[in-house]
């Protein structure tokens, strides 16, 4: 991880302050940007989200799914945690804190928005940053690629139904049309564009060409993320200054969810004797979130000034320091896992 990425949470924090300041100094400019929308899709934010997501999609090699059956344990744990556990525990924590524990601290209408944002975060497992976490734990890069590829394939079909189910269960109204449009805009289209770009690069110079191109455009994702944070907090500046403690309140269930999901996946990998180079990325991929998608869908469904959009951005602020602490934990507990792949030895 480069120095800039290592201190991503610092830059996000500075962008939060910049966004709030600019929102107060130039409210008219932010109002004009907020008006640039069609069918609940804000064009300014859409461009920034595509800038974040498209480079990530280029790095995903779906041909890697041919190797799924070679070592199934890590993949089974990843899929079970990401799609059968994580979305539902996040929704449960959101209900617990925003309808009961924090009931007297937050207006009910705002609480419902924060709950919706948490649901969106919980239903979007990490796509790109997991490659960074895998590298820092000396994970198997090929197996990590398989995990990410399969998760992306599942996300295309499962994200919208799971989000609609959980929003419905928690009695938050959401139009299916808008949700499906968001998935198409922020998952399917960047995915197709990424596959096309990767294919062209592979024909030109193979894997080396792909890696060179991704290194060149890597700043685009970070710039898109930071600019999105400035916009979102600029739109939310009045709300945040009226109740600054809301950032800390939103962070509480996100922190509990992050460490809890890691514990579940990591313990399952340990009990099943999964080697550390697979177990660490297996646990980290579920702990991290595809916050770019969550932010985009929150804006499309509930608006730029919504509590849902704010909650997803708080997820960005919390994620990097949490993931770095879990990387350190995974590295310290390496000796507790088998060094060799027992699945391959048994074969």
C-alpha positions as CSV (number, residue, x, y, z in Angstrom):
1,X,0.0,0.0,0.0
2,X,1.4,3.4,-1.0
3,X,1.6,6.2,1.6
4,X,-1.4,8.0,0.1
5,X,-3.6,4.9,0.3
6,X,-2.3,4.1,3.8
7,X,-3.6,7.4,5.1
8,X,-6.8,7.3,3.1
9,X,-8.9,7.9,6.3
10,X,-6.9,11.1,6.9
11,X,-7.7,12.4,3.4
12,X,-11.3,11.4,3.8
13,X,-11.5,13.3,7.1
14,X,-10.0,16.4,5.5
15,X,-12.4,16.1,2.6
16,X,-15.3,15.9,5.1
17,X,-14.1,19.2,6.6
18,X,-13.7,20.8,3.2
19,X,-17.1,19.6,2.1
20,X,-18.8,21.0,5.2
21,X,-16.9,24.3,4.9
22,X,-17.7,24.7,1.2
23,X,-21.3,23.8,1.8
24,X,-21.6,26.7,4.2
25,X,-19.6,29.2,2.1
26,X,-21.2,28.3,-1.3
27,X,-24.6,26.7,-0.7
28,X,-25.8,28.0,-4.1
29,X,-23.1,26.0,-6.0
30,X,-24.1,22.8,-4.2
31,X,-27.8,23.4,-4.8
32,X,-27.0,23.8,-8.6
33,X,-25.1,20.5,-8.6
34,X,-27.9,18.8,-6.7
35,X,-30.3,19.9,-9.4
36,X,-28.3,18.1,-12.1
37,X,-30.3,14.9,-12.0
38,X,-32.7,12.7,-13.9
39,X,-34.7,9.8,-12.5
40,X,-33.1,10.3,-9.1
41,X,-29.6,9.9,-10.6
42,X,-27.3,12.9,-10.0
43,X,-25.0,13.4,-13.0
44,X,-22.1,14.9,-11.0
45,X,-22.1,12.1,-8.5
46,X,-22.6,9.4,-11.2
47,X,-19.5,10.6,-13.1
48,X,-17.4,10.4,-9.9
49,X,-18.8,7.0,-9.0
50,X,-17.9,5.6,-12.4
51,X,-14.4,7.1,-12.0
52,X,-14.1,5.0,-8.8
53,X,-15.7,1.8,-9.9
54,X,-14.5,1.4,-13.5
55,X,-10.8,1.0,-12.8
56,X,-11.6,-1.6,-10.2
57,X,-13.6,-3.6,-12.7
58,X,-10.7,-3.8,-15.1
59,X,-8.7,-5.7,-12.4
60,X,-11.3,-8.4,-12.1
61,X,-10.6,-11.5,-14.2
62,X,-13.8,-13.5,-14.5
63,X,-11.9,-16.3,-16.2
64,X,-10.5,-17.1,-12.8
65,X,-13.9,-18.6,-11.9
66,X,-12.8,-21.7,-13.8
67,X,-10.5,-22.5,-10.8
68,X,-13.4,-22.3,-8.2
69,X,-13.5,-26.1,-7.6
70,X,-9.8,-26.5,-6.8
71,X,-9.9,-25.3,-3.2
72,X,-13.6,-24.7,-2.2
73,X,-13.3,-24.1,1.6
74,X,-12.3,-20.5,1.5
75,X,-14.8,-19.6,-1.2
76,X,-17.6,-21.4,0.7
77,X,-16.9,-19.4,3.8
78,X,-16.7,-16.1,1.8
79,X,-20.0,-16.6,0.0
80,X,-21.8,-17.8,3.2
81,X,-20.6,-14.8,5.3
82,X,-21.1,-12.2,2.5
83,X,-24.6,-13.3,1.4
84,X,-26.2,-15.3,4.2
85,X,-24.8,-13.5,7.3
86,X,-23.5,-10.0,6.7
87,X,-26.5,-8.2,5.1
88,X,-28.8,-9.5,7.9
89,X,-26.5,-8.8,10.8
90,X,-26.0,-5.2,9.5
91,X,-29.7,-4.7,9.2
92,X,-30.2,-6.2,12.7
93,X,-27.6,-3.9,14.2
94,X,-29.1,-0.9,12.4
95,X,-32.6,-1.7,13.8
96,X,-31.1,-2.2,17.3
97,X,-29.2,1.0,17.5
98,X,-31.4,3.4,15.5
99,X,-34.8,2.3,16.7
100,X,-33.9,1.4,20.3
101,X,-30.5,2.3,21.7
102,X,-30.2,5.8,20.0
103,X,-34.0,6.3,19.8
104,X,-33.9,9.4,22.0
105,X,-30.9,11.0,20.3
106,X,-32.0,11.0,16.6
107,X,-35.3,12.1,15.0
108,X,-37.1,9.0,13.8
109,X,-37.1,10.1,10.1
110,X,-33.3,10.6,10.2
111,X,-32.9,7.2,12.0
112,X,-34.7,5.4,9.2
113,X,-32.3,7.0,6.6
114,X,-29.2,5.9,8.6
115,X,-30.7,2.4,8.8
116,X,-31.2,2.3,5.1
117,X,-27.6,3.4,4.5
118,X,-26.3,0.6,6.8
119,X,-28.3,-2.0,4.9
120,X,-26.8,-0.8,1.6
121,X,-23.3,-1.1,3.1
122,X,-24.0,-4.6,4.5
123,X,-25.2,-5.9,1.2
124,X,-22.1,-4.8,-0.8
125,X,-19.0,-6.9,-0.1
126,X,-15.6,-5.5,-1.1
127,X,-14.5,-5.7,-4.7
128,X,-11.2,-3.9,-5.1
129,X,-9.6,-3.0,-1.8
130,X,-9.5,-6.6,-0.7
131,X,-6.6,-7.0,-3.1
132,X,-4.7,-4.5,-0.9
133,X,-5.6,-6.3,2.3
134,X,-4.7,-9.7,0.8
135,X,-1.3,-8.4,-0.2
136,X,-0.6,-7.0,3.3
137,X,-1.4,-10.4,4.8
138,X,0.6,-12.3,2.2
139,X,-2.6,-13.9,0.9
140,X,-2.8,-16.1,-2.2
141,X,-3.4,-13.5,-5.0
142,X,-4.9,-16.1,-7.4
143,X,-7.4,-17.3,-4.8
144,X,-8.3,-13.8,-3.8
145,X,-9.0,-13.1,-7.5
146,X,-11.3,-16.1,-7.6
147,X,-13.1,-14.9,-4.4
148,X,-13.6,-11.4,-5.8
149,X,-14.7,-12.6,-9.2
150,X,-17.3,-14.9,-7.8
151,X,-18.6,-12.3,-5.4
152,X,-18.9,-9.8,-8.2
153,X,-20.9,-12.3,-10.3
154,X,-23.2,-12.9,-7.3
155,X,-23.6,-9.2,-6.6
156,X,-25.0,-8.5,-10.1
157,X,-27.9,-10.8,-9.3
158,X,-28.2,-10.8,-5.5
159,X,-27.6,-7.2,-4.4
160,X,-30.9,-5.7,-5.5
161,X,-33.2,-8.5,-4.2
162,X,-31.4,-8.6,-0.8
163,X,-31.5,-4.8,-0.4
164,X,-35.2,-4.7,-1.4
165,X,-36.0,-7.5,1.0
166,X,-34.2,-5.9,4.0
167,X,-35.6,-2.4,3.3
168,X,-39.0,-4.0,3.1
169,X,-38.6,-5.9,6.3
170,X,-37.5,-2.8,8.1
171,X,-40.5,-1.0,6.6
172,X,-38.5,1.5,4.5
173,X,-40.3,2.1,1.2
174,X,-38.0,1.8,-1.8
175,X,-39.0,1.6,-5.5
176,X,-37.7,-1.5,-7.3
177,X,-37.2,0.4,-10.5
178,X,-34.8,2.8,-8.9
179,X,-32.9,0.1,-7.2
180,X,-32.5,-2.0,-10.4
181,X,-31.5,1.2,-12.3
182,X,-28.8,1.8,-9.7
183,X,-27.4,-1.7,-10.0
184,X,-27.3,-1.4,-13.8
185,X,-25.6,2.0,-13.7
186,X,-23.1,1.3,-11.0
187,X,-22.4,-2.4,-11.3
188,X,-23.4,-3.8,-14.7
189,X,-22.3,-0.9,-16.9
190,X,-18.9,-0.4,-15.2
191,X,-18.5,-4.2,-15.2
192,X,-19.1,-4.5,-19.0
193,X,-16.8,-1.5,-19.6
194,X,-14.1,-3.0,-17.4
195,X,-14.3,-6.4,-19.2
196,X,-14.1,-4.7,-22.6
197,X,-11.1,-2.6,-21.5
198,X,-9.4,-5.6,-19.9
199,X,-9.9,-7.7,-23.1
200,X,-8.4,-4.9,-25.2
201,X,-5.4,-4.6,-22.9
202,X,-4.8,-8.3,-22.8
203,X,-4.8,-8.5,-26.6
204,X,-2.3,-5.6,-26.7
205,X,0.2,-6.8,-24.1
206,X,-1.2,-9.4,-21.7
207,X,-1.3,-9.2,-17.9
208,X,1.6,-6.7,-17.9
209,X,-0.3,-4.3,-20.0
210,X,-3.4,-4.6,-17.7
211,X,-1.2,-3.9,-14.6
212,X,0.5,-0.9,-16.2
213,X,-2.7,0.6,-17.3
214,X,-4.3,0.1,-13.8
215,X,-1.3,1.7,-12.1
216,X,-1.6,4.7,-14.4
217,X,-5.3,5.2,-13.7
218,X,-5.2,4.2,-10.1
219,X,-5.4,7.9,-8.9
220,X,-8.7,8.2,-10.8
221,X,-10.4,6.0,-8.2
222,X,-9.0,7.9,-5.3
223,X,-9.8,11.3,-6.8
224,X,-13.4,10.2,-7.5
225,X,-13.8,8.9,-3.9
226,X,-12.5,12.1,-2.3
227,X,-14.4,14.4,-4.6
228,X,-17.6,12.4,-3.9
229,X,-17.0,12.8,-0.1
230,X,-16.6,16.6,-0.6
231,X,-19.9,16.7,-2.5
232,X,-21.8,14.6,-0.1
233,X,-20.7,16.4,3.0
234,X,-21.2,19.7,1.2
235,X,-24.8,18.7,0.6
236,X,-25.1,17.5,4.2
237,X,-23.3,20.4,5.9
238,X,-26.4,21.9,7.5
239,X,-27.5,18.6,8.9
240,X,-24.1,17.7,10.3
241,X,-23.5,21.0,12.0
242,X,-27.0,20.8,13.6
243,X,-26.1,17.4,15.1
244,X,-22.4,16.7,14.9
245,X,-22.6,13.6,17.1
246,X,-24.5,11.8,14.4
247,X,-21.2,10.7,12.7
248,X,-20.1,8.9,15.9
249,X,-23.5,7.3,16.3
250,X,-23.5,6.0,12.8
251,X,-20.0,4.6,13.3
252,X,-20.9,2.4,16.3
253,X,-22.9,-0.3,14.5
254,X,-20.5,-0.2,11.5
255,X,-17.5,-0.9,13.9
256,X,-19.4,-3.7,15.7
257,X,-20.4,-5.3,12.3
258,X,-16.8,-5.0,10.9
259,X,-15.1,-6.8,13.8
260,X,-17.9,-9.2,14.3
261,X,-18.0,-10.4,10.6
262,X,-14.2,-10.8,10.6
263,X,-14.4,-12.9,13.8
264,X,-17.1,-15.2,12.2
265,X,-15.2,-15.7,9.0
266,X,-11.8,-16.0,10.5
267,X,-12.9,-18.5,13.2
268,X,-14.7,-20.6,10.6
269,X,-11.5,-20.7,8.4
270,X,-9.5,-21.7,11.5
271,X,-11.9,-24.4,12.5
272,X,-12.0,-25.8,8.9
273,X,-8.2,-25.8,8.7
274,X,-8.0,-23.4,5.9
275,X,-4.4,-22.2,5.3
276,X,-3.6,-18.6,6.4
277,X,-2.9,-17.3,2.8
278,X,-6.6,-18.1,2.0
279,X,-8.1,-17.6,5.4
280,X,-7.0,-14.0,5.9
281,X,-8.4,-12.7,2.5
282,X,-11.5,-14.9,3.1
283,X,-12.3,-13.0,6.3
284,X,-11.2,-9.6,5.1
285,X,-13.3,-9.6,1.9
286,X,-16.5,-9.8,4.0
287,X,-15.4,-7.3,6.5
288,X,-14.6,-4.6,3.9
289,X,-17.4,-3.0,1.9
290,X,-18.0,-2.0,-1.7
291,X,-18.7,1.5,-0.4
292,X,-18.7,3.1,-3.9
293,X,-21.7,1.1,-4.8
294,X,-23.4,1.7,-1.5
295,X,-22.9,5.5,-1.8
296,X,-24.2,5.5,-5.4
297,X,-27.3,3.5,-4.6
298,X,-28.1,5.6,-1.5
299,X,-28.0,8.7,-3.6
300,X,-30.2,7.2,-6.3
301,X,-32.8,5.8,-3.9
302,X,-33.0,8.5,-1.2
303,X,-31.3,11.6,-2.5
304,X,-28.0,13.5,-2.0
305,X,-29.1,15.1,1.2
306,X,-30.5,11.9,2.8
307,X,-29.4,10.1,5.9
308,X,-28.8,7.0,3.9
309,X,-26.1,8.8,1.8
310,X,-24.5,10.2,5.0
311,X,-24.4,6.7,6.6
312,X,-22.6,5.2,3.6
313,X,-20.0,8.0,3.6
314,X,-19.3,7.4,7.3
315,X,-18.6,3.8,6.2
316,X,-15.8,5.2,4.1
317,X,-14.3,7.1,7.0
318,X,-14.4,4.1,9.3
319,X,-13.2,1.4,6.9
320,X,-9.5,2.1,6.4
321,X,-8.4,2.2,10.1
322,X,-10.6,-0.8,10.9
323,X,-9.1,-2.9,8.0
324,X,-5.6,-2.0,8.9
325,X,-6.1,-3.1,12.5
326,X,-7.5,-6.4,11.2
327,X,-4.6,-6.9,8.8
328,X,-2.3,-6.5,11.8
329,X,-4.4,-9.1,13.8
330,X,-4.3,-11.5,10.9
331,X,-0.5,-11.2,10.6
332,X,0.0,-11.8,14.3
333,X,-2.2,-15.0,14.3
334,X,-0.6,-16.6,11.2
335,X,0.9,-19.4,13.3
336,X,-2.5,-20.6,14.4
337,X,-3.4,-21.7,10.8
338,X,-1.9,-24.5,8.7
339,X,0.9,-23.3,6.4
340,X,0.2,-25.9,3.8
341,X,-3.0,-26.3,1.8
342,X,-4.5,-29.5,3.4
343,X,-7.1,-29.7,0.6
344,X,-4.3,-30.1,-2.0
345,X,-2.3,-32.5,0.2
346,X,-5.3,-34.7,0.7
347,X,-5.8,-34.9,-3.0
